[in-house]
Amino acid sequence: MYTSATVDWKGKKVTIIRNEDGSVQIFPKDLFASVKSGLREIAKDRGIFIDESWNTRYLGQRVLKALMGGVDVANRKDTQIEREMMLASAFLETDDNGNVKITLDNVAKIEAMISYDSKYSRAGNPYSKPDVKWLELRKKNFRPMGDYKGYRGSSAFWMKRIGDYLYDNSVEDNFKDIKDPKAYYEFLVYNAVCAVDAENSTHINADSVGREQLTSRIVSLDKDFLTQLKDTKDYPLIRLLSKQTEPKGKTYKLKTGEVKIVPSRENFSFATKFCHYACFFIFEEEDTEYRDSYSIYDYVVSNALKEHYGFVDMERDSLVMSNDFYVEKYRNYQRKVDDIRGDVVSRNGFDHLMWYYYKGRGKHI
């Protein structure tokens, strides 16, 4: 349900609407410089108490509540819950249009939120190793690309072990029974692929072969993997990991009994996430200048850039079909991210700020 109120303002009818997602709009749209400035002017005109620090969403909620409830609501003392909500509304600094400002302070607040959120802090913890059940089953029936019951461990854990192995030939204490170096490296990469996929819900194994085939592509690079990861001129890893998988005739059956062939997949979003996390954790201590090399491309952030920053994404019909499509699509995206963030925040911080702020907010902020 949305709420709305219409008021007379300087001889014109002005309608304020609060949508289901909490966003606020004012009609006519061209009457004020922004939604926030319009709400402030209407509040001042009607004697409604507001605070300059409130964001557009809370400001709209407060003004509408006052307009619909009369003078008593407009001027009464706020409850403790309302005061808390007001303070929370100003937690992140926003501009007059309700868009989050790209500032170091805003990013720092989001990073603090992530550190207290168990769902995300575990994924970013390089010491979040597999649980006992998983380790025991792995030891009993080891396969480089084996899947075992229990918690696999975080993507950070596996990326860190890949870095230790490639830089120092170091082997994790829990896996010293794996004597074959090739099998050990394949084991590390496969679990890193699986962890990134699971933590980011990229569903690369919807074709039943994605995890294994993408692992094999990375492993085939051997130690050239680091060289290609560092290459942000040609983005060879984006190209490699986005290339179509080959289900090779695998089938599935519909409820009707009809048999369908499993379609191949292009895992572009996964490719950007894998490269981002690989750089972030592998280059934490070595070659640190490469740690922030990749932005993550995902639905939430790319949509926010389109809606609020004029981003024009590259689609299939805007480039001749080729192996370079996803490279150019990514280059176009990365360029926009860098233009917006400048040297104020990192690519990692920008991604976290945009994702947390715009997730679930819909298109109207």
C-alpha positions as CSV (number, residue, x, y, z in Angstrom):
1,M,0.0,0.0,0.0
2,Y,1.1,3.6,-0.7
3,T,0.0,6.7,1.1
4,S,-0.5,10.1,-0.3
5,A,-1.6,13.6,0.5
6,T,-2.5,16.7,-1.6
7,V,-1.8,20.2,-0.3
8,D,-2.2,23.7,-1.6
9,W,1.2,25.3,-2.0
10,K,1.5,28.8,-3.4
11,G,-1.7,28.5,-5.4
12,K,-0.9,25.0,-6.8
13,K,-2.0,21.5,-5.9
14,V,0.9,19.4,-4.8
15,T,0.7,15.7,-4.2
16,I,3.1,13.7,-2.1
17,I,3.2,10.0,-2.5
18,R,5.1,7.4,-0.4
19,N,5.4,4.2,-2.4
20,E,5.4,0.6,-1.1
21,D,9.2,0.5,-1.1
22,G,9.3,3.6,1.1
23,S,10.5,5.9,-1.7
24,V,8.8,9.3,-2.0
25,Q,7.7,11.3,-5.0
26,I,6.2,14.8,-5.4
27,F,4.0,15.9,-8.3
28,P,4.2,18.1,-10.3
29,K,7.8,16.9,-10.6
30,D,9.3,20.2,-11.9
31,L,7.9,22.3,-9.0
32,F,10.9,21.8,-6.7
33,A,14.7,21.4,-7.2
34,S,14.4,17.9,-5.6
35,V,12.0,15.8,-3.6
36,K,13.9,16.5,-0.4
37,S,13.9,20.3,-0.9
38,G,10.2,20.2,-1.8
39,L,9.4,18.3,1.4
40,R,11.4,20.8,3.4
41,E,9.6,23.8,1.9
42,I,6.2,22.2,2.5
43,A,7.1,21.4,6.1
44,K,8.3,24.9,6.7
45,D,5.1,26.3,5.2
46,R,2.9,24.1,7.3
47,G,4.8,24.4,10.5
48,I,5.8,20.8,10.6
49,F,8.9,20.1,12.7
50,I,11.7,18.4,10.8
51,D,15.5,18.0,11.1
52,E,17.8,18.9,8.3
53,S,19.7,15.7,8.7
54,W,16.8,13.4,7.9
55,N,17.0,11.5,4.6
56,T,14.3,11.8,1.9
57,R,12.5,8.6,3.0
58,Y,12.0,9.5,6.6
59,L,11.3,13.2,5.8
60,G,8.5,12.1,3.5
61,Q,7.1,9.7,6.1
62,R,7.1,12.5,8.7
63,V,5.6,15.2,6.5
64,L,2.8,12.8,5.2
65,K,2.1,11.7,8.8
66,A,1.7,15.3,9.9
67,L,-0.4,16.3,6.9
68,M,-2.7,13.4,7.4
69,G,-2.9,13.7,11.2
70,G,-3.2,17.4,11.8
71,V,-1.3,20.0,13.8
72,D,-1.0,17.8,17.0
73,V,0.9,15.2,15.0
74,A,3.1,17.9,13.4
75,N,4.2,19.5,16.6
76,R,4.0,16.8,19.3
77,K,7.1,15.4,20.9
78,D,8.4,12.4,19.2
79,T,8.5,9.0,20.9
80,Q,11.8,7.3,21.7
81,I,11.2,4.9,18.8
82,E,10.6,7.8,16.4
83,R,13.8,9.6,17.7
84,E,15.8,6.4,17.1
85,M,14.3,6.1,13.6
86,M,15.2,9.8,12.8
87,L,18.8,9.2,13.9
88,A,19.0,6.1,11.8
89,S,17.6,7.9,8.8
90,A,20.7,10.1,8.9
91,F,23.1,7.2,9.4
92,L,24.3,7.5,5.8
93,E,24.8,10.9,4.2
94,T,22.6,11.4,1.1
95,D,22.1,14.1,-1.4
96,D,18.9,16.1,-2.0
97,N,17.6,13.3,-4.4
98,G,18.0,10.6,-1.7
99,N,21.0,9.0,-3.3
100,V,23.8,7.9,-1.1
101,K,26.9,10.1,-1.2
102,I,30.2,8.4,-2.2
103,T,32.3,9.3,0.9
104,L,34.9,7.6,3.0
105,D,32.7,8.0,6.1
106,N,29.7,6.3,4.4
107,V,31.9,3.4,3.3
108,A,33.4,3.0,6.8
109,K,29.9,2.8,8.3
110,I,28.9,0.1,5.8
111,E,32.1,-1.9,6.5
112,A,31.3,-1.7,10.2
113,M,27.9,-3.1,9.5
114,I,29.4,-6.0,7.5
115,S,31.8,-6.8,10.2
116,Y,28.9,-7.4,12.6
117,D,26.7,-9.3,10.1
118,S,27.5,-13.0,10.6
119,K,26.1,-13.8,7.1
120,Y,28.8,-11.7,5.4
121,S,31.6,-11.5,7.9
122,R,32.0,-15.3,7.8
123,A,32.5,-15.2,4.0
124,G,35.2,-12.6,4.4
125,N,37.1,-14.4,7.1
126,P,40.2,-16.2,5.9
127,Y,40.2,-18.3,9.1
128,S,36.7,-19.6,8.5
129,K,37.8,-23.1,7.7
130,P,35.7,-26.2,6.9
131,D,34.0,-27.8,9.8
132,V,35.0,-31.1,11.4
133,K,32.4,-33.1,9.6
134,W,33.5,-31.9,6.2
135,L,37.2,-32.4,7.0
136,E,36.7,-35.9,8.2
137,L,34.6,-36.9,5.1
138,R,37.2,-35.3,2.8
139,K,40.0,-37.3,4.4
140,K,38.1,-40.6,4.0
141,N,37.2,-40.1,0.4
142,F,39.4,-37.5,-1.2
143,R,38.8,-36.3,-4.7
144,P,40.2,-33.0,-6.0
145,M,36.7,-32.0,-7.0
146,G,34.8,-33.8,-4.3
147,D,31.7,-32.5,-2.5
148,Y,31.2,-33.4,1.2
149,K,28.5,-32.8,3.7
150,G,29.1,-30.0,6.2
151,Y,30.5,-26.5,6.0
152,R,33.0,-26.1,3.1
153,G,34.8,-23.1,4.5
154,S,34.7,-19.4,3.3
155,S,35.8,-18.1,-0.1
156,A,38.4,-16.0,1.9
157,F,39.8,-19.2,3.4
158,W,40.3,-20.9,0.0
159,M,41.6,-17.8,-1.8
160,K,44.2,-17.3,1.0
161,R,45.3,-20.9,0.6
162,I,45.6,-20.5,-3.2
163,G,47.8,-17.5,-2.6
164,D,50.0,-19.3,0.0
165,Y,50.5,-22.2,-2.4
166,L,51.3,-20.1,-5.5
167,Y,53.7,-17.8,-3.8
168,D,55.3,-20.1,-1.2
169,N,54.3,-23.7,-2.1
170,S,52.7,-23.6,1.3
171,V,50.2,-26.4,2.1
172,E,47.4,-26.0,4.7
173,D,48.0,-28.1,7.8
174,N,44.6,-29.9,7.4
175,F,45.5,-31.1,3.9
176,K,49.1,-32.2,4.2
177,D,48.0,-35.8,3.4
178,I,47.4,-34.6,-0.2
179,K,50.8,-35.4,-1.7
180,D,50.2,-34.7,-5.4
181,P,50.8,-30.9,-6.0
182,K,48.5,-30.9,-9.1
183,A,45.6,-32.6,-7.1
184,Y,46.1,-30.2,-4.2
185,Y,45.9,-27.1,-6.4
186,E,42.9,-28.4,-8.2
187,F,41.3,-29.1,-4.8
188,L,42.0,-25.5,-3.7
189,V,40.6,-23.9,-6.8
190,Y,37.5,-26.1,-6.9
191,N,36.6,-25.2,-3.3
192,A,37.2,-21.5,-4.0
193,V,34.9,-21.7,-7.0
194,C,32.2,-23.5,-5.0
195,A,32.5,-21.1,-2.0
196,V,32.3,-17.9,-4.2
197,D,29.3,-19.5,-6.0
198,A,27.5,-20.4,-2.8
199,E,28.1,-17.1,-1.0
200,N,27.0,-15.0,-3.9
201,S,24.1,-17.2,-5.2
202,T,25.5,-17.2,-8.8
203,H,24.1,-20.7,-9.5
204,I,26.9,-21.6,-11.9
205,N,26.1,-25.3,-11.4
206,A,22.5,-25.0,-12.7
207,D,23.9,-26.7,-15.9
208,S,25.4,-29.5,-13.7
209,V,28.9,-28.8,-15.1
210,G,29.7,-25.2,-14.2
211,R,31.7,-25.7,-11.1
212,E,33.9,-28.4,-12.6
213,Q,34.4,-26.7,-15.9
214,L,35.3,-23.3,-14.5
215,T,37.7,-25.0,-12.1
216,S,39.4,-26.8,-15.0
217,R,39.8,-23.6,-16.9
218,I,41.5,-21.9,-14.0
219,V,43.7,-24.9,-13.2
220,S,44.8,-25.2,-16.8
221,L,46.5,-21.8,-16.4
222,D,48.8,-23.2,-13.7
223,K,50.9,-20.4,-12.2
224,D,50.0,-18.1,-15.1
225,F,46.8,-17.7,-13.2
226,L,48.3,-14.8,-11.2
227,T,49.6,-13.1,-14.3
228,Q,46.2,-13.2,-15.9
229,L,44.5,-12.1,-12.7
230,K,46.7,-9.0,-12.7
231,D,45.9,-8.2,-16.3
232,T,43.3,-5.5,-16.2
233,K,44.1,-4.2,-19.7
234,D,42.7,-7.2,-21.6
235,Y,40.8,-9.0,-18.7
236,P,41.7,-12.5,-19.9
237,L,40.1,-14.1,-16.8
238,I,36.8,-12.3,-17.4
239,R,36.9,-13.7,-20.9
240,L,37.8,-17.2,-19.8
241,L,35.3,-17.6,-17.0
242,S,32.4,-15.9,-18.9
243,K,32.8,-18.3,-21.9
244,Q,29.9,-20.7,-22.3
245,T,29.9,-24.0,-20.4
246,E,29.4,-27.3,-22.3
247,P,26.8,-29.5,-20.6
248,K,27.5,-32.2,-23.3
249,G,24.1,-33.5,-23.8
250,K,23.0,-33.6,-20.2
251,T,19.2,-33.7,-19.8
252,Y,16.5,-33.1,-17.3
253,K,12.9,-34.1,-17.1
254,L,9.9,-31.8,-16.7
255,K,6.8,-32.7,-14.6
256,T,5.0,-33.5,-17.8
257,G,7.6,-36.1,-18.6
258,E,9.2,-34.1,-21.4
259,V,12.9,-34.4,-21.5
260,K,14.9,-31.2,-22.1
261,I,18.6,-30.7,-22.8
262,V,20.4,-28.7,-20.1
263,P,21.4,-25.4,-21.7
264,S,24.9,-23.9,-21.5
265,R,25.6,-20.9,-19.3
266,E,27.6,-17.7,-19.5
267,N,28.8,-16.9,-16.0
268,F,29.8,-13.2,-16.3
269,S,28.7,-12.1,-12.9
270,F,30.5,-15.0,-11.3
271,A,33.6,-14.2,-13.3
272,T,33.7,-10.6,-11.9
273,K,33.1,-11.9,-8.3
274,F,35.7,-14.6,-8.5
275,C,38.3,-12.2,-9.8
276,H,37.4,-9.6,-7.2
277,Y,37.7,-12.0,-4.2
278,A,40.8,-13.6,-5.6
279,C,42.6,-10.3,-5.8
280,F,41.3,-9.1,-2.5
281,F,42.6,-12.1,-0.5
282,I,45.5,-13.4,-2.6
283,F,47.1,-10.0,-2.9
284,E,46.6,-9.0,0.8
285,E,50.3,-9.4,1.6
286,E,52.0,-9.9,-1.8
287,D,51.6,-7.6,-4.8
288,T,49.2,-5.5,-2.8
289,E,48.8,-2.9,-5.6
290,Y,46.5,-5.5,-7.4
291,R,44.2,-6.0,-4.4
292,D,41.5,-3.7,-5.6
293,S,41.7,-4.5,-9.3
294,Y,38.1,-5.6,-9.9
295,S,34.7,-4.3,-9.3
296,I,31.8,-6.8,-8.8
297,Y,29.2,-6.7,-11.5
298,D,25.8,-7.6,-10.1
299,Y,22.1,-6.8,-10.6
300,V,21.7,-4.5,-7.7
301,V,24.6,-2.2,-8.3
302,S,24.4,-2.1,-12.1
303,N,20.6,-1.2,-11.8
304,A,21.4,1.6,-9.3
305,L,24.0,3.0,-11.7
306,K,21.5,3.0,-14.5
307,E,18.7,4.5,-12.5
308,H,20.7,7.2,-10.6
309,Y,24.0,7.8,-12.4
310,G,23.2,7.6,-16.1
311,F,25.0,4.3,-16.7
312,V,24.4,2.8,-20.1
313,D,25.1,-0.9,-20.0
314,M,26.4,-2.8,-23.0
315,E,23.9,-5.2,-24.4
316,R,24.3,-8.0,-26.9
317,D,22.9,-5.9,-29.8
318,S,25.4,-3.1,-29.2
319,L,28.4,-5.2,-30.1
320,V,29.0,-7.9,-32.7
321,M,28.8,-11.3,-31.0
322,S,32.4,-12.3,-30.1
323,N,34.5,-13.7,-27.4
324,D,35.3,-10.1,-26.4
325,F,31.7,-9.2,-25.6
326,Y,32.0,-9.7,-21.8
327,V,35.4,-8.1,-21.7
328,E,34.0,-4.9,-23.3
329,K,30.9,-5.1,-21.2
330,Y,33.0,-5.2,-18.1
331,R,35.4,-2.5,-19.2
332,N,32.4,-0.2,-19.8
333,Y,31.1,-1.0,-16.3
334,Q,34.4,-0.6,-14.6
335,R,35.0,2.8,-16.3
336,K,31.7,4.1,-15.0
337,V,32.4,2.9,-11.4
338,D,35.8,4.6,-11.5
339,D,34.4,7.8,-12.9
340,I,31.9,8.0,-10.0
341,R,34.1,6.9,-7.1
342,G,37.2,8.8,-8.2
343,D,40.0,8.5,-5.7
344,V,37.6,8.9,-2.7
345,V,36.8,5.3,-2.0
346,S,38.1,1.9,-3.2
347,R,36.2,-0.3,-5.8
348,N,35.6,-2.7,-2.9
349,G,34.1,0.0,-0.7
350,F,32.1,1.5,-3.5
351,D,30.5,-1.9,-4.3
352,H,29.6,-2.5,-0.6
353,L,28.1,1.0,-0.2
354,M,26.0,0.8,-3.3
355,W,24.9,-2.8,-2.8
356,Y,23.8,-2.2,0.8
357,Y,22.1,1.1,0.2
358,Y,20.2,0.2,-2.9
359,K,19.4,-3.5,-2.3
360,G,15.6,-3.9,-2.0
361,R,14.8,-0.2,-2.5
362,G,13.3,-0.6,-6.0
363,K,13.9,1.9,-8.7
364,H,12.5,5.0,-7.0
365,I,14.7,6.4,-4.2
